[in-house]
Amino acid sequence: MKIWICGQLTSEWIGRGTAWEFQGAFSTELGAIAACQDESYFIFSAIMDKSLPHAPVQAEDAYYPCCISDKEGTSETSSEDTDTNDNN
């Protein structure tokens, strides 16, 4: 099952990467977008019950919704959102 994570960029740690705050987990992309308050908020998807490597991982679909003038193309559900048999 795919969920959408909302986070807020807070600062950068010198030499250690970017710091961010967890702002919520949502069942739809639109729910995550609605949680974004300004340009410092971003969203990305994650698969429930899927372990990730013990190394930095970059979310391929991460973006900052408030920085996009045309949010068309996002959908409340997709085939991936409703696929409960995803083994990835």
N, C-alpha and C positions, 0 to 999 in steps of 0.2 A: 504494500500500500504506500502510495506516495503522499507525503505531507509537505507543507511549505513552511520554512523557517523565516522569521523576520528578525533582523539584527540592526543595531545602530553602531556605526563607526564612532569610536570615542577618541582615539589618539593613536600615535605610533610609538612603539617602544624602540628606542635607539638600538639598532642591530638585532632586534628580536621580532620584527614584523609588526603587524597591525593589531590593535586592541579593539574589541567590540563587545557590546552588551547584548545578551539574548533578550528579545522583546516578545517572543511568542511562537507557537507552533499552530498551524492552521490546516484544515482539511482541504482548502482550496487556495489557488493562487490569488483570487480576488480578495479573500479574507486577509491574506498576508499583505496585499497591497493596501487595504483599508487601514492597517495598523501603522503604516508609514506616515510620519508626521512632517518630515522635511527631507532635504537632499542627503542627510547623513544616514538614512535608513535604507537597508537593502533586503532583498529576499533571495532565497534559493530553495530548491527542492531536495528532499532526502527520502530514502526508502526506509520504511519501518523495519526493525529487526535485522538490519544489514550492518555488519561490522565493517569498518574501514581500516586501511593499513595504519600502522603506528608510525606514520610519517605525515608531513603536511600534505593535505589534499585540497585542490582547488575545485570548487563547484563550477561545473561548466555552464550552468544556467543562471548563475548569480547576476543580479542587476539592481540598479537603484531606480525604482519606479517614479520617484518624484523628479528625476532628471530626464524622463522621457515625456515629450509633449503629447505623443499619440500612444495611448495605452491599448488601442485596438489590436486585436490579435491574441490577447490574453483571454482565457476562457475559465469559467467557473469549474468546469469538469472537462476532462479529456479521457481518452481510452486508458492512458497511464494512471490517471487519478482513480479510476474505478477498478483497475486490475488488482484483485486481491491475491492472485496467484503468482505475483512477480517474485522470482527467486534470485534476483540480482543482489 
